[in-house]
């Protein structure tokens, strides 16, 4: 790790409902690919585009993240969206993080499925000015087939975003599948850290 990397912070936001092994692998990929000093996991309080009875409380989702990251000093839970309350918008979070880490370069981590939706994000052009946005694709994804026109943003942002796409060792695990397995009484071992599995069982989360 270089001295410069200590001032480079990865930002990984999401519902983490629940956090799973795929999230941790993604964060590690980003840390290695961009020589990050650390990665902040930012659980939202209320996501702008996801609602429903399957969303565990912010307190539970934060606690599961803390359990998952407890033994890895490279990763931290950042609860600023939970403290702020209301709907969580990335641009507001990045502005606050710029205040908290004025000397750091912020690297905002997204998945390839978010690229065609970025034009719907609040003040997306402001967000792109505030931080570096990097996109991780699943192995086997043909990056050349991603068309700049599909990223419906003003120039030069489509080309900029396409230059910052990385293929990583991503795992085919989803929180929705984990919730389904729990509801059906199926095992989630190895899909989530053991500490998260124990927490879910102790608090009877996602069960029917």
C-alpha positions in Angstrom: 0.0 0.0 0.0 1.4 3.4 -1.0 1.3 6.6 1.0 -1.0 8.0 -1.6 -3.5 5.0 -1.2 -4.0 6.0 2.4 -5.8 9.1 1.1 -7.9 7.2 -1.3 -11.2 5.9 0.1 -13.7 3.5 -1.5 -17.4 4.2 -1.0 -19.8 1.2 -1.3 -23.4 2.1 -0.6 -26.5 -0.1 -0.6 -29.3 -1.5 1.4 -27.2 -4.5 2.6 -30.4 -6.4 3.2 -28.5 -8.5 4.2 -24.8 -7.9 3.6 -23.4 -11.0 1.9 -20.1 -12.5 0.8 -20.4 -10.9 -2.7 -20.4 -7.5 -1.1 -17.1 -8.3 0.7 -15.5 -9.7 -2.4 -16.5 -6.6 -4.4 -15.0 -4.3 -1.8 -11.7 -6.3 -1.8 -11.6 -6.2 -5.6 -12.0 -2.4 -5.4 -9.4 -2.1 -2.7 -6.8 -4.0 -4.8 -7.7 -2.5 -8.2 -7.5 1.1 -7.0 -5.0 0.8 -4.2 -7.4 2.1 -1.6 -6.6 2.9 2.0 -10.0 1.6 3.1 -13.5 1.0 2.0 -16.5 2.5 3.7 -19.7 0.5 3.6 -22.6 3.0 3.7 -26.0 1.4 4.5 -28.9 3.6 3.4 -31.7 4.5 5.8 -34.5 4.5 3.1 -33.5 3.8 -0.5 -35.1 6.0 -3.2 -36.1 3.1 -5.5 -36.6 0.2 -3.1 -39.4 -0.3 -0.6 -41.3 -3.2 0.8 -41.9 -5.4 3.8 -38.6 -7.3 3.2 -36.4 -4.3 4.1 -35.0 -5.0 7.5 -34.7 -2.0 9.8 -31.7 0.3 9.4 -30.5 -0.8 12.9 -30.5 -4.5 11.9 -28.8 -3.9 8.6 -26.1 -1.7 10.3 -25.6 -4.4 13.0 -25.2 -7.1 10.3 -22.6 -5.0 8.6 -20.7 -4.4 11.8 -20.7 -8.2 12.4 -19.5 -8.9 8.9 -16.6 -6.3 9.0 -15.5 -6.8 12.6 -12.3 -8.7 11.8 -11.2 -6.7 8.7 -9.5 -3.4 9.5 -9.6 -2.4 5.8 -13.4 -2.1 5.9 -15.6 0.3 8.0 -19.3 0.9 8.5 -20.3 4.5 7.9 -23.8 5.2 9.1 -24.2 8.8 8.0 -27.3 8.0 5.9 -28.9 6.3 8.8 -28.1 9.3 11.1 -29.5 11.7 8.5 -32.7 9.7 8.0 -35.2 10.0 5.2 -34.5 8.9 1.6 -30.9 8.3 0.9 -29.3 10.0 -2.1 -25.7 9.3 -3.1 -24.9 12.9 -4.0 -25.8 14.1 -0.4 -23.7 11.4 1.1 -20.7 12.2 -1.1 -21.0 15.9 -0.2 -20.9 15.0 3.5 -18.0 12.6 3.1 -16.0 15.3 1.3 -16.4 17.4 4.4 -15.4 14.5 6.7 -12.4 13.5 4.5 -11.2 16.8 2.9 -7.8 15.5 2.1 -9.0 12.2 0.5 -9.9 11.1 -3.0 -13.3 9.4 -2.9 -13.8 6.4 -5.1 -17.5 5.6 -5.5 -18.1 1.9 -6.3 -21.1 0.7 -8.4 -22.1 -2.4 -10.3 -22.6 -2.5 -14.0 -26.4 -2.8 -13.6 -26.4 0.7 -12.2 -24.8 2.3 -15.3 -28.0 2.6 -17.4 -29.9 4.0 -14.4 -27.4 6.7 -13.4 -29.4 9.4 -15.4 -32.2 8.8 -12.9 -30.1 9.6 -9.8 -30.5 12.8 -8.0 -28.0 15.5 -9.3 -26.0 12.9 -11.0 -23.7 15.4 -12.8 -22.9 17.0 -9.4 -22.0 13.5 -8.0 -19.7 12.8 -10.9 -17.9 16.1 -10.3 -17.5 15.3 -6.6 -15.9 11.9 -6.8 -14.5 9.2 -9.1 -17.1 6.7 -10.1 -15.9 3.2 -10.9 -17.9 0.3 -12.2 -17.4 -3.4 -11.6 -18.6 -6.0 -14.1 -19.0 -9.7 -13.6 -16.3 -11.9 -15.2 -17.2 -12.6 -18.9 -19.0 -9.3 -19.4 -18.0 -7.9 -22.8 -17.3 -4.3 -21.9 -17.0 -3.3 -25.6 -20.7 -4.1 -26.0 -21.7 -1.4 -23.5 -22.8 1.5 -25.6 -22.2 5.1 -24.5 -25.7 6.0 -25.7 -27.1 3.6 -23.1 -25.6 5.8 -20.5 -28.0 8.7 -20.9 -25.8 11.5 -19.5 -24.3 14.6 -21.0 -20.8 14.4 -22.5 -18.1 13.7 -21.5 -19.6 11.5 -18.7 -20.5 8.3 -20.8 -17.0 8.0 -22.1 -15.5 8.8 -18.7 -17.6 6.1 -17.0 -16.7 3.5 -19.7 -13.0 4.1 -19.0 -13.5 3.3 -15.4 -15.0 -0.2 -15.8 -13.2 -3.1 -14.1 -13.9 -6.8 -14.4 -13.6 -8.3 -11.0 -14.0 -11.6 -9.2 -17.6 -11.0 -8.4 -19.9 -13.7 -7.0 -23.4 -14.6 -8.2 -25.0 -13.9 -4.8 -27.9 -11.6 -4.2 -29.6 -10.4 -1.0 -33.0 -11.2 -2.6 -32.1 -14.8 -3.1 -30.8 -15.0 0.5 -34.0 -13.6 1.8 -35.9 -16.1 -0.3 -33.9 -19.0 1.0 -34.5 -17.9 4.6 -38.2 -17.6 4.0 -38.2 -21.2 2.5 -36.2 -22.6 5.4 -33.1 -23.2 3.3 -29.5 -22.8 4.3 -27.5 -19.6 3.7 -24.2 -21.0 4.9 -21.3 -19.7 2.9 -23.5 -17.0 1.2 -23.1 -14.7 4.2 -20.4 -14.5 6.9 -21.1 -16.8 9.8 -21.6 -13.9 12.2 -24.3 -12.5 9.9 -26.0 -15.9 9.7 -26.1 -16.1 13.5 -27.5 -12.5 13.7 -30.3 -13.3 11.3 -31.2 -16.4 13.2 -31.1 -14.7 16.6 -33.4 -11.9 15.4 -35.6 -14.1 13.2 -35.1 -11.8 10.2 -36.7 -12.5 6.8 -38.6 -15.5 8.0 -42.2 -16.0 7.0 
